[in-house]
């Protein structure tokens, strides 16, 4: 989490969304995600995606910066959209016919809807991750939502270790190249190197998790009721952001209904 935020402007942790209560952002993301999960039309997904981009702009993260940083998610969405366009049974005029590949206007629309839907769903979680400190999120989960402290603290420790694992991956790759065991060219060599790095990181992760669990247990984590140093508070900013996320979800559904494009995933 903190790794993703570190490559984006630091203003992401100082804007409107950064001052919003973590639980409000989490619940808002869940509401938008729920609307997107049950809808399969491009209008709903497009409106939800546009609204979330406006929220990120309020956090100081423009669309171009977001695209250049999180481009793998965009690529994944485009791949899923292309696969849907190729395999979709939707009819209409044929736009492309190349061997076994046939793309019609209907299948292209279905592919575009899936791509937009994937981007919008991913962006709702990314917005929370980029603008929320893990400790603030843990405080909100434990004190506001009353989740078990043992679960919340374990999740917080896991999130804090994400950046450590990313850094560890770079160290392992550099160490392999220093010994002449990495840097080979070709797809098979790259796949072999990736598998070796992944296995080594898995072993080190298990060892680190074991040490961390023993340390937390020795310090009394999960042994009984806990006290909290910081108490989450709600203010006018939380009301504004909460209403904005609700407006995005409602507007996405209403506009798709008004245009006659709304379609549930089971239709």
PLY file of the C-alpha trace (Angstrom):
ply
format ascii 1.0
element vertex 267
property float x
property float y
property float z
element edge 266
property int vertex1
property int vertex2
end_header
0.00 0.00 0.00
2.60 2.53 1.04
4.72 1.49 -1.95
2.00 2.50 -4.37
1.49 5.79 -2.57
5.21 6.55 -2.51
5.49 6.72 -6.30
2.59 9.14 -6.58
2.65 12.78 -5.48
2.90 13.31 -1.76
-0.09 15.64 -2.02
-2.26 12.50 -2.21
-1.83 12.27 1.56
-2.63 15.96 2.11
-5.71 16.60 -0.02
-9.43 16.38 0.61
-9.55 12.59 0.61
-6.54 12.34 2.89
-8.44 14.28 5.56
-11.47 12.01 5.26
-12.14 9.32 7.82
-10.85 5.96 6.58
-14.13 4.17 7.30
-16.08 6.69 5.22
-13.77 6.10 2.26
-13.94 2.34 2.69
-17.73 2.27 2.87
-17.96 4.63 -0.11
-15.71 2.35 -2.14
-17.85 -0.65 -1.17
-21.04 1.14 -2.28
-19.56 2.01 -5.68
-18.16 -1.50 -6.06
-21.54 -3.05 -5.22
-23.21 -1.01 -7.96
-20.55 -1.99 -10.48
-20.58 -5.67 -9.57
-24.29 -6.07 -10.38
-24.19 -3.88 -13.52
-22.70 -4.83 -16.87
-23.38 -1.82 -19.09
-20.79 0.78 -20.19
-22.80 3.80 -19.00
-22.84 2.74 -15.35
-19.14 1.87 -15.44
-18.19 5.03 -17.34
-20.03 7.37 -14.98
-18.59 5.63 -11.91
-15.09 5.76 -13.40
-15.41 9.45 -14.23
-16.69 10.30 -10.77
-13.81 8.50 -9.11
-11.30 10.31 -11.32
-12.77 13.58 -10.09
-12.34 12.42 -6.50
-8.72 11.51 -7.18
-8.20 14.92 -8.77
-9.44 16.41 -5.49
-6.74 14.33 -3.77
-4.11 15.85 -6.04
-3.69 12.91 -8.42
-4.45 13.73 -12.03
-5.53 11.14 -14.63
-2.20 11.27 -16.48
-0.14 10.67 -13.34
-2.49 7.85 -12.41
-2.16 6.29 -15.87
1.63 6.43 -15.95
1.89 4.89 -12.48
-0.85 2.27 -12.55
-0.61 1.32 -16.22
-0.54 -2.46 -15.49
-4.14 -2.20 -14.26
-5.13 -0.40 -17.47
-3.40 -3.08 -19.55
-5.18 -5.83 -17.60
-8.54 -4.11 -18.17
-7.86 -3.77 -21.90
-6.88 -7.44 -22.14
-10.08 -8.50 -20.37
-12.11 -6.24 -22.67
-10.43 -7.67 -25.78
-11.04 -11.23 -24.61
-14.70 -10.45 -24.01
-15.03 -8.80 -27.43
-13.57 -11.89 -29.10
-15.63 -14.45 -27.17
-18.89 -12.56 -26.68
-21.94 -13.98 -28.50
-23.44 -10.49 -28.93
-24.47 -9.82 -32.54
-24.57 -6.82 -34.84
-22.64 -5.70 -37.92
-19.25 -7.38 -38.27
-16.33 -5.02 -37.66
-13.47 -7.51 -37.91
-13.26 -11.04 -39.22
-9.81 -12.59 -39.10
-9.73 -16.39 -39.07
-11.55 -17.57 -35.97
-11.73 -14.03 -34.59
-15.00 -12.23 -35.29
-15.81 -8.93 -33.64
-19.20 -7.31 -34.04
-20.56 -4.02 -32.74
-22.35 -5.91 -29.97
-19.30 -7.87 -28.87
-17.16 -4.72 -29.00
-19.66 -2.91 -26.77
-19.61 -5.84 -24.35
-15.81 -5.80 -24.29
-15.73 -2.06 -23.68
-18.22 -2.43 -20.84
-16.08 -5.12 -19.18
-12.92 -3.01 -19.53
-14.58 0.07 -18.04
-16.13 -2.04 -15.28
-12.77 -3.54 -14.34
-11.10 -0.12 -14.25
-13.89 1.40 -12.14
-13.85 -1.46 -9.64
-10.06 -1.37 -9.32
-10.05 2.42 -8.97
-12.44 2.36 -6.02
-9.96 0.31 -4.01
-6.95 2.23 -5.28
-8.52 5.51 -4.14
-8.72 4.19 -0.60
-5.16 2.84 -0.71
-3.60 5.99 -2.10
-5.19 8.40 0.36
-5.31 6.38 3.59
-2.61 5.64 6.12
-2.76 1.96 7.15
-2.80 2.89 10.84
-5.80 5.19 10.34
-7.61 2.41 8.49
-6.85 -0.06 11.30
-8.10 2.43 13.91
-11.34 2.84 12.01
-11.88 -0.89 11.53
-11.31 -1.63 15.19
-13.01 1.33 16.85
-15.75 2.33 14.40
-16.68 -0.99 12.79
-15.82 -2.96 15.96
-13.89 -5.66 14.15
-11.79 -8.00 16.34
-8.54 -6.35 17.36
-6.56 -9.51 16.63
-7.74 -9.53 13.02
-7.23 -5.79 12.55
-3.69 -5.78 13.94
-2.72 -8.79 11.85
-4.07 -7.06 8.74
-2.20 -3.86 9.63
1.07 -5.78 10.04
0.52 -7.47 6.67
-0.11 -4.14 4.94
3.00 -2.63 6.50
5.04 -5.55 5.15
3.97 -4.95 1.53
6.67 -2.33 1.00
9.22 -4.58 2.73
8.40 -7.42 0.32
8.71 -5.16 -2.73
12.08 -3.90 -1.51
13.15 -7.47 -0.76
12.31 -8.48 -4.34
14.66 -5.81 -5.68
17.43 -6.89 -3.29
17.07 -10.53 -4.34
17.15 -9.63 -8.03
20.28 -7.50 -7.55
21.97 -10.27 -5.55
21.27 -12.84 -8.27
22.69 -10.59 -10.95
25.78 -9.89 -8.83
26.41 -13.65 -8.70
25.82 -14.00 -12.43
22.61 -15.98 -11.95
20.20 -13.43 -13.40
19.76 -11.02 -16.25
19.53 -13.70 -18.96
17.53 -12.84 -22.05
14.66 -14.74 -23.58
11.16 -15.60 -22.34
12.15 -18.97 -20.84
15.11 -17.45 -18.97
12.90 -14.62 -17.67
10.27 -17.12 -16.53
12.91 -19.24 -14.77
14.36 -16.19 -13.02
10.88 -15.05 -11.95
10.10 -18.49 -10.52
13.36 -18.55 -8.58
12.82 -15.08 -7.15
9.19 -15.88 -6.25
10.17 -19.07 -4.40
12.97 -17.32 -2.50
10.66 -14.46 -1.54
8.00 -16.93 -0.42
10.46 -18.66 1.92
11.67 -15.36 3.36
8.07 -14.15 3.76
7.13 -17.24 5.77
10.16 -16.81 8.01
9.45 -13.11 8.51
5.78 -13.82 9.25
6.74 -16.42 11.85
9.11 -14.03 13.62
6.55 -11.24 13.51
3.80 -13.45 14.93
6.03 -14.57 17.81
7.04 -10.96 18.51
3.45 -9.70 18.52
2.33 -12.53 20.78
5.20 -11.86 23.19
4.11 -8.24 23.43
0.52 -9.17 24.26
-1.20 -8.51 20.93
-4.52 -10.36 20.90
-4.30 -11.34 24.57
-7.28 -9.24 25.66
-9.07 -5.88 25.32
-6.86 -3.12 23.93
-6.63 0.60 24.37
-6.12 2.92 21.40
-3.86 5.93 21.15
-5.91 7.67 18.46
-9.70 7.94 18.29
-11.23 8.34 14.79
-13.36 11.46 14.44
-15.95 12.53 11.90
-16.38 16.04 10.49
-17.81 18.02 7.61
-15.23 16.67 5.19
-16.49 13.15 5.89
-20.05 14.23 5.12
-18.95 15.81 1.83
-16.96 12.78 0.69
-19.65 10.35 1.85
-22.31 12.25 -0.09
-20.02 12.45 -3.13
-19.48 8.69 -3.23
-23.20 8.05 -2.79
-23.91 10.56 -5.59
-21.49 8.74 -7.90
-23.22 5.41 -7.28
-26.73 6.85 -7.69
-25.81 8.93 -10.76
-24.22 5.93 -12.47
-27.39 3.88 -12.11
-29.81 6.72 -12.89
-28.03 7.83 -16.06
-27.82 4.28 -17.35
-31.55 3.82 -16.66
-32.45 7.11 -18.37
-30.46 6.20 -21.46
-31.92 2.69 -21.50
-28.47 1.12 -21.37
-28.61 -0.40 -17.89
-28.16 -4.14 -17.77
-27.65 -6.45 -14.83
-24.97 -9.12 -15.07
-27.59 -11.88 -15.12
-29.50 -10.39 -18.07
0 1
1 2
2 3
3 4
4 5
5 6
6 7
7 8
8 9
9 10
10 11
11 12
12 13
13 14
14 15
15 16
16 17
17 18
18 19
19 20
20 21
21 22
22 23
23 24
24 25
25 26
26 27
27 28
28 29
29 30
30 31
31 32
32 33
33 34
34 35
35 36
36 37
37 38
38 39
39 40
40 41
41 42
42 43
43 44
44 45
45 46
46 47
47 48
48 49
49 50
50 51
51 52
52 53
53 54
54 55
55 56
56 57
57 58
58 59
59 60
60 61
61 62
62 63
63 64
64 65
65 66
66 67
67 68
68 69
69 70
70 71
71 72
72 73
73 74
74 75
75 76
76 77
77 78
78 79
79 80
80 81
81 82
82 83
83 84
84 85
85 86
86 87
87 88
88 89
89 90
90 91
91 92
92 93
93 94
94 95
95 96
96 97
97 98
98 99
99 100
100 101
101 102
102 103
103 104
104 105
105 106
106 107
107 108
108 109
109 110
110 111
111 112
112 113
113 114
114 115
115 116
116 117
117 118
118 119
119 120
120 121
121 122
122 123
123 124
124 125
125 126
126 127
127 128
128 129
129 130
130 131
131 132
132 133
133 134
134 135
135 136
136 137
137 138
138 139
139 140
140 141
141 142
142 143
143 144
144 145
145 146
146 147
147 148
148 149
149 150
150 151
151 152
152 153
153 154
154 155
155 156
156 157
157 158
158 159
159 160
160 161
161 162
162 163
163 164
164 165
165 166
166 167
167 168
168 169
169 170
170 171
171 172
172 173
173 174
174 175
175 176
176 177
177 178
178 179
179 180
180 181
181 182
182 183
183 184
184 185
185 186
186 187
187 188
188 189
189 190
190 191
191 192
192 193
193 194
194 195
195 196
196 197
197 198
198 199
199 200
200 201
201 202
202 203
203 204
204 205
205 206
206 207
207 208
208 209
209 210
210 211
211 212
212 213
213 214
214 215
215 216
216 217
217 218
218 219
219 220
220 221
221 222
222 223
223 224
224 225
225 226
226 227
227 228
228 229
229 230
230 231
231 232
232 233
233 234
234 235
235 236
236 237
237 238
238 239
239 240
240 241
241 242
242 243
243 244
244 245
245 246
246 247
247 248
248 249
249 250
250 251
251 252
252 253
253 254
254 255
255 256
256 257
257 258
258 259
259 260
260 261
261 262
262 263
263 264
264 265
265 266
